[in-house]
Amino acid sequence: MIKKFVCAAVALLLIFTLPGCEGYRETDACYIVTAVAFDGGENIEISLEVVSTGGGERRSDAYSEIITGQGKTPENAMFSLSSKISKILMFDHCTALVLGESVKENQLDEIINFARELKEINLSVYVVRCENARKLLALSKPSAVARGFDIVGNIRETEKDTGIKYENRFFELFAAYKTGKCYKLPFLAVDEAKIIIEGETVYHNTQKKEYLSNEDSLIYSFFINKNSGGKVYFGKEYADVVNTKFKRRGKEFTASVKVKNESDGFKKAFSNKCNEFLQKHGKKLGLEAEKAKVKIKGGV
């Protein structure tokens, strides 16, 4: 499914974008930016994944490459990068902003505001986290021209399978950041050249509050009512979750959960997982409850 999405996205990009290049008839006059990566440290490093046809006439001539630049600020890094190339950078089809673990708190603040001011980037772009942003984009994958499309395809497929609403578009992140609310970003890794979601990092402003595994991320999505339902597994226990409603009353969460096709031990496993989550992550995530009383209706 992800492969089909990637191929379709690349095809549409080449059909509708490359021939025009905003008035430029030569397809080798511009780079189509599909993802922007930020790594930190003493300097900020910006890496752009760009698609180019290399001047060829056939769509199959398209290829992606990585261009990097460094500087004390995101603006300096972008200037350094731009000075190395003669082509025009087009951000209209940028799909992902990738943040490396080396990005410091003050650098994250600068990056968020830099991305907001970069008017060429669509505010619906996906934002993700990983160990090393440049290396994530640089890893080749035969089935796709651009790694940025892989990221989007993986997130959409995971949302469909698990029901988790990641809400990691830039406009969602920026709104939470400006209003002092928490936001969460999927944490990506690479397994045999395939991008996978390992979990989520929860932030308040630019400060990391908590890291959640995939299982904890799933439970958290129920607590904050950001899950549309899907297949849920807890070891050998499983069910199709139809809908859930969690509500905090004092020091206790009450939860109404409808499931179908459930295993015999799913109800107990789900309740146990919710209470384990509260004990482990509740205070840091501001859930302010000591236990969860879960009522599960099965066989619907």
ROVOTI-700247 format. One line per field, with one value per residue (C-alpha): residue number from 1; x, y, z; residue in three letters. Coordinates in steps of 0.2 Angstrom, whole numbers, plus 5000, padded with zeros to 4 digits. Each point is the difference from the previous one (the first is absolute). Layout:
N
pagu: NUM | ...
px: X | ...
py: Y | ...
pz: Z | ...
marlum: ALA | ...
END
This chain:
300
pagu: 1 | 2 | 3 | 4 | 5 | 6 | 7 | 8 | 9 | 10 | 11 | 12 | 13 | 14 | 15 | 16 | 17 | 18 | 19 | 20 | 21 | 22 | 23 | 24 | 25 | 26 | 27 | 28 | 29 | 30 | 31 | 32 | 33 | 34 | 35 | 36 | 37 | 38 | 39 | 40 | 41 | 42 | 43 | 44 | 45 | 46 | 47 | 48 | 49 | 50 | 51 | 52 | 53 | 54 | 55 | 56 | 57 | 58 | 59 | 60 | 61 | 62 | 63 | 64 | 65 | 66 | 67 | 68 | 69 | 70 | 71 | 72 | 73 | 74 | 75 | 76 | 77 | 78 | 79 | 80 | 81 | 82 | 83 | 84 | 85 | 86 | 87 | 88 | 89 | 90 | 91 | 92 | 93 | 94 | 95 | 96 | 97 | 98 | 99 | 100 | 101 | 102 | 103 | 104 | 105 | 106 | 107 | 108 | 109 | 110 | 111 | 112 | 113 | 114 | 115 | 116 | 117 | 118 | 119 | 120 | 121 | 122 | 123 | 124 | 125 | 126 | 127 | 128 | 129 | 130 | 131 | 132 | 133 | 134 | 135 | 136 | 137 | 138 | 139 | 140 | 141 | 142 | 143 | 144 | 145 | 146 | 147 | 148 | 149 | 150 | 151 | 152 | 153 | 154 | 155 | 156 | 157 | 158 | 159 | 160 | 161 | 162 | 163 | 164 | 165 | 166 | 167 | 168 | 169 | 170 | 171 | 172 | 173 | 174 | 175 | 176 | 177 | 178 | 179 | 180 | 181 | 182 | 183 | 184 | 185 | 186 | 187 | 188 | 189 | 190 | 191 | 192 | 193 | 194 | 195 | 196 | 197 | 198 | 199 | 200 | 201 | 202 | 203 | 204 | 205 | 206 | 207 | 208 | 209 | 210 | 211 | 212 | 213 | 214 | 215 | 216 | 217 | 218 | 219 | 220 | 221 | 222 | 223 | 224 | 225 | 226 | 227 | 228 | 229 | 230 | 231 | 232 | 233 | 234 | 235 | 236 | 237 | 238 | 239 | 240 | 241 | 242 | 243 | 244 | 245 | 246 | 247 | 248 | 249 | 250 | 251 | 252 | 253 | 254 | 255 | 256 | 257 | 258 | 259 | 260 | 261 | 262 | 263 | 264 | 265 | 266 | 267 | 268 | 269 | 270 | 271 | 272 | 273 | 274 | 275 | 276 | 277 | 278 | 279 | 280 | 281 | 282 | 283 | 284 | 285 | 286 | 287 | 288 | 289 | 290 | 291 | 292 | 293 | 294 | 295 | 296 | 297 | 298 | 299 | 300
px: 5000 | 5014 | 5009 | 4985 | 4998 | 5018 | 5000 | 4984 | 5006 | 5016 | 4991 | 4988 | 5015 | 5009 | 4985 | 4993 | 5016 | 5015 | 4995 | 4995 | 5012 | 4991 | 5002 | 5017 | 4999 | 5016 | 4997 | 5018 | 4998 | 4993 | 5000 | 4984 | 5002 | 4991 | 5007 | 5010 | 5011 | 5007 | 5015 | 5007 | 5016 | 5012 | 4992 | 4983 | 5001 | 4987 | 4998 | 4988 | 4994 | 4997 | 4993 | 5008 | 4998 | 5018 | 4995 | 4993 | 4984 | 4993 | 4991 | 5011 | 5015 | 4994 | 5011 | 5002 | 5016 | 5004 | 5007 | 5007 | 5005 | 5006 | 4999 | 4997 | 4982 | 4987 | 5002 | 5019 | 4999 | 4987 | 5011 | 5015 | 4990 | 4993 | 5018 | 5005 | 4987 | 4994 | 4983 | 4984 | 4993 | 4981 | 4992 | 4982 | 5001 | 5010 | 4992 | 5010 | 5010 | 5012 | 5008 | 5016 | 5002 | 5016 | 4988 | 5001 | 4986 | 5005 | 5003 | 4983 | 4993 | 5009 | 4996 | 4981 | 5000 | 5011 | 4988 | 4985 | 5008 | 5005 | 4985 | 5003 | 4997 | 4983 | 4994 | 4992 | 5018 | 5003 | 5012 | 5010 | 5014 | 5015 | 5018 | 5008 | 4990 | 5012 | 5004 | 4982 | 4997 | 5017 | 4995 | 4995 | 4985 | 4998 | 4981 | 4999 | 5008 | 4998 | 5001 | 4988 | 4986 | 5005 | 4997 | 4983 | 4995 | 5005 | 4991 | 4984 | 5001 | 5003 | 4986 | 4988 | 5006 | 5000 | 4988 | 5013 | 4998 | 5018 | 4995 | 5018 | 4997 | 5010 | 4985 | 4994 | 5018 | 5001 | 4983 | 5004 | 5017 | 4993 | 4986 | 5011 | 4992 | 5008 | 5003 | 5008 | 5010 | 5003 | 5017 | 5007 | 5013 | 5006 | 4999 | 5009 | 4998 | 4981 | 4994 | 4990 | 4992 | 5008 | 4989 | 4997 | 5008 | 4989 | 5005 | 4995 | 5006 | 5018 | 5002 | 4999 | 4988 | 4999 | 5004 | 4987 | 5002 | 4988 | 4989 | 5000 | 4997 | 4984 | 4994 | 5003 | 4990 | 4985 | 5003 | 4999 | 4986 | 5011 | 4996 | 4988 | 5000 | 5010 | 5008 | 5008 | 5012 | 5007 | 5011 | 4989 | 4984 | 4991 | 4984 | 4993 | 4997 | 4985 | 5000 | 5005 | 4996 | 5012 | 4995 | 5009 | 4990 | 5011 | 5014 | 4992 | 4998 | 4984 | 5000 | 4987 | 5007 | 4990 | 5009 | 4997 | 5009 | 5009 | 5010 | 4995 | 5013 | 4999 | 4989 | 5011 | 5016 | 4993 | 4995 | 5017 | 5010 | 4990 | 5004 | 5018 | 5001 | 4993 | 5013 | 5015 | 4995 | 4985 | 5008 | 5013 | 4986 | 4988 | 4987 | 4998 | 4992 | 5004 | 4990 | 4989 | 4983 | 4997 | 4984 | 5001 | 4985 | 5005 | 4992 | 4992
py: 5000 | 5012 | 4996 | 5004 | 5016 | 5005 | 4996 | 5009 | 5015 | 5001 | 4998 | 5014 | 5011 | 4997 | 5002 | 5016 | 5009 | 4997 | 5006 | 5017 | 5004 | 5016 | 5007 | 4991 | 4989 | 4991 | 4986 | 5001 | 5018 | 4996 | 4988 | 4993 | 4999 | 4985 | 5000 | 5012 | 4992 | 5009 | 4994 | 5010 | 5001 | 5015 | 5005 | 4996 | 4990 | 5000 | 4986 | 5001 | 4985 | 5006 | 4992 | 5004 | 4993 | 5003 | 5009 | 4983 | 5000 | 4984 | 4999 | 4985 | 5012 | 5007 | 4997 | 5007 | 5007 | 5009 | 5017 | 5007 | 5016 | 5005 | 5016 | 5007 | 5003 | 4992 | 5016 | 4998 | 4982 | 5003 | 5014 | 4988 | 4986 | 5012 | 5007 | 4982 | 4998 | 5010 | 4993 | 5007 | 4992 | 4996 | 4995 | 4999 | 4981 | 4998 | 4986 | 4998 | 5010 | 4988 | 5005 | 4991 | 4995 | 5012 | 5015 | 5010 | 5009 | 5017 | 4994 | 4992 | 5016 | 5009 | 4986 | 5001 | 5018 | 4999 | 4987 | 5011 | 5015 | 4989 | 5004 | 4988 | 4985 | 4994 | 5001 | 4982 | 4993 | 4985 | 5002 | 4985 | 4996 | 4988 | 4996 | 5008 | 5010 | 5001 | 4982 | 4995 | 5010 | 4994 | 4981 | 4994 | 4990 | 4992 | 5002 | 5018 | 5016 | 5010 | 4995 | 5014 | 4990 | 4985 | 5009 | 5007 | 4983 | 4991 | 5012 | 4999 | 4981 | 4999 | 5012 | 4989 | 4984 | 5006 | 5014 | 5012 | 5018 | 5006 | 5018 | 5004 | 5012 | 5016 | 5011 | 4989 | 5000 | 5019 | 5003 | 4989 | 5008 | 5018 | 4996 | 4991 | 4983 | 4983 | 4993 | 4983 | 4995 | 4982 | 4993 | 4992 | 4987 | 4989 | 4981 | 4992 | 5016 | 5002 | 5014 | 4995 | 5009 | 4996 | 5010 | 5019 | 5014 | 5012 | 5018 | 5015 | 5016 | 4994 | 4988 | 4981 | 4994 | 4982 | 4986 | 4987 | 4983 | 4995 | 4991 | 5015 | 5012 | 4989 | 5001 | 5019 | 5003 | 4992 | 5010 | 5017 | 4993 | 5001 | 4983 | 4996 | 4981 | 4985 | 4983 | 5000 | 4987 | 4997 | 4985 | 4986 | 5010 | 5009 | 5009 | 5012 | 5016 | 5009 | 5015 | 5007 | 5014 | 5004 | 5013 | 5006 | 5001 | 5006 | 4987 | 4987 | 4998 | 4992 | 4992 | 4992 | 4989 | 4991 | 4985 | 4986 | 4984 | 5000 | 4986 | 4993 | 5010 | 5016 | 5009 | 4997 | 5004 | 5016 | 5006 | 4994 | 5010 | 5016 | 4999 | 4996 | 5015 | 5012 | 4994 | 5001 | 5016 | 5008 | 5014 | 5005 | 5002 | 5009 | 4987 | 5003 | 4983 | 4985 | 4987 | 4996 | 4991 | 4992 | 4993 | 4990 | 4995 | 4986 | 4990 | 5016
pz: 5000 | 5005 | 4984 | 4989 | 5009 | 4997 | 4982 | 4997 | 5009 | 4990 | 4984 | 5004 | 5005 | 4983 | 4990 | 5007 | 5007 | 4990 | 4983 | 5007 | 5013 | 5003 | 4982 | 4997 | 4985 | 5003 | 5013 | 5006 | 5005 | 5017 | 5015 | 5007 | 5019 | 5007 | 5018 | 5011 | 5014 | 5015 | 5011 | 5014 | 5011 | 4999 | 4983 | 4992 | 4985 | 4987 | 4987 | 4986 | 4990 | 4983 | 4984 | 4983 | 4983 | 4996 | 4984 | 4993 | 4990 | 5007 | 5017 | 5004 | 5000 | 5017 | 5015 | 5017 | 5009 | 5016 | 5002 | 5016 | 5008 | 5018 | 5010 | 5017 | 4996 | 4988 | 4989 | 4999 | 4996 | 4986 | 4993 | 5001 | 4991 | 4987 | 4995 | 4995 | 4986 | 4985 | 4998 | 5007 | 5016 | 5000 | 5016 | 4994 | 5001 | 5016 | 5010 | 5016 | 5012 | 5009 | 5017 | 5006 | 5018 | 5001 | 4998 | 5016 | 5009 | 4994 | 4983 | 4999 | 5004 | 4986 | 4988 | 5003 | 4997 | 4985 | 4992 | 5004 | 4991 | 4985 | 4991 | 4986 | 5011 | 5002 | 5018 | 4998 | 4999 | 5011 | 5015 | 5007 | 5011 | 4998 | 5006 | 4985 | 4987 | 4986 | 5001 | 5000 | 4983 | 4993 | 5001 | 4983 | 4996 | 4983 | 5000 | 5002 | 4993 | 5016 | 5018 | 5005 | 4991 | 5010 | 5016 | 4996 | 4994 | 5015 | 5012 | 4990 | 5000 | 5019 | 5003 | 4990 | 5008 | 5019 | 5000 | 5008 | 4995 | 4999 | 4997 | 4995 | 4986 | 5002 | 5003 | 5014 | 5008 | 4998 | 5008 | 5015 | 5001 | 5000 | 5013 | 5012 | 4997 | 4998 | 4983 | 4995 | 4985 | 4993 | 5002 | 4985 | 4998 | 4985 | 5000 | 4985 | 4989 | 5005 | 5010 | 5016 | 5014 | 5016 | 5012 | 5004 | 5009 | 5010 | 5001 | 5009 | 4991 | 4995 | 5016 | 4998 | 5013 | 4997 | 4987 | 4996 | 4992 | 4987 | 5013 | 5012 | 4985 | 4996 | 5019 | 5001 | 4984 | 5009 | 5016 | 4990 | 4988 | 4985 | 4993 | 4987 | 5003 | 4992 | 5003 | 5017 | 5007 | 5017 | 4998 | 4996 | 5004 | 4987 | 4994 | 4987 | 5010 | 4993 | 5011 | 5017 | 5012 | 5014 | 5013 | 5016 | 5016 | 5015 | 5002 | 4989 | 4981 | 4994 | 4983 | 4989 | 4987 | 4986 | 4992 | 4988 | 4995 | 5017 | 5008 | 5017 | 5010 | 4991 | 5012 | 5015 | 4989 | 4995 | 5017 | 5007 | 4986 | 5004 | 5018 | 4997 | 4989 | 5013 | 5013 | 4987 | 4990 | 5008 | 5010 | 4987 | 4987 | 5011 | 5001 | 5019 | 5004 | 5010 | 4992 | 4985 | 5002 | 4983 | 4994 | 4984 | 4990 | 4988 | 4986 | 4992
marlum: MET | ILE | LYS | LYS | PHE | VAL | CYS | ALA | ALA | VAL | ALA | LEU | LEU | LEU | ILE | PHE | THR | LEU | PRO | GLY | CYS | GLU | GLY | TYR | ARG | GLU | THR | ASP | ALA | CYS | TYR | ILE | VAL | THR | ALA | VAL | ALA | PHE | ASP | GLY | GLY | GLU | ASN | ILE | GLU | ILE | SER | LEU | GLU | VAL | VAL | SER | THR | GLY | GLY | GLY | GLU | ARG | ARG | SER | ASP | ALA | TYR | SER | GLU | ILE | ILE | THR | GLY | GLN | GLY | LYS | THR | PRO | GLU | ASN | ALA | MET | PHE | SER | LEU | SER | SER | LYS | ILE | SER | LYS | ILE | LEU | MET | PHE | ASP | HIS | CYS | THR | ALA | LEU | VAL | LEU | GLY | GLU | SER | VAL | LYS | GLU | ASN | GLN | LEU | ASP | GLU | ILE | ILE | ASN | PHE | ALA | ARG | GLU | LEU | LYS | GLU | ILE | ASN | LEU | SER | VAL | TYR | VAL | VAL | ARG | CYS | GLU | ASN | ALA | ARG | LYS | LEU | LEU | ALA | LEU | SER | LYS | PRO | SER | ALA | VAL | ALA | ARG | GLY | PHE | ASP | ILE | VAL | GLY | ASN | ILE | ARG | GLU | THR | GLU | LYS | ASP | THR | GLY | ILE | LYS | TYR | GLU | ASN | ARG | PHE | PHE | GLU | LEU | PHE | ALA | ALA | TYR | LYS | THR | GLY | LYS | CYS | TYR | LYS | LEU | PRO | PHE | LEU | ALA | VAL | ASP | GLU | ALA | LYS | ILE | ILE | ILE | GLU | GLY | GLU | THR | VAL | TYR | HIS | ASN | THR | GLN | LYS | LYS | GLU | TYR | LEU | SER | ASN | GLU | ASP | SER | LEU | ILE | TYR | SER | PHE | PHE | ILE | ASN | LYS | ASN | SER | GLY | GLY | LYS | VAL | TYR | PHE | GLY | LYS | GLU | TYR | ALA | ASP | VAL | VAL | ASN | THR | LYS | PHE | LYS | ARG | ARG | GLY | LYS | GLU | PHE | THR | ALA | SER | VAL | LYS | VAL | LYS | ASN | GLU | SER | ASP | GLY | PHE | LYS | LYS | ALA | PHE | SER | ASN | LYS | CYS | ASN | GLU | PHE | LEU | GLN | LYS | HIS | GLY | LYS | LYS | LEU | GLY | LEU | GLU | ALA | GLU | LYS | ALA | LYS | VAL | LYS | ILE | LYS | GLY | GLY | VAL
END
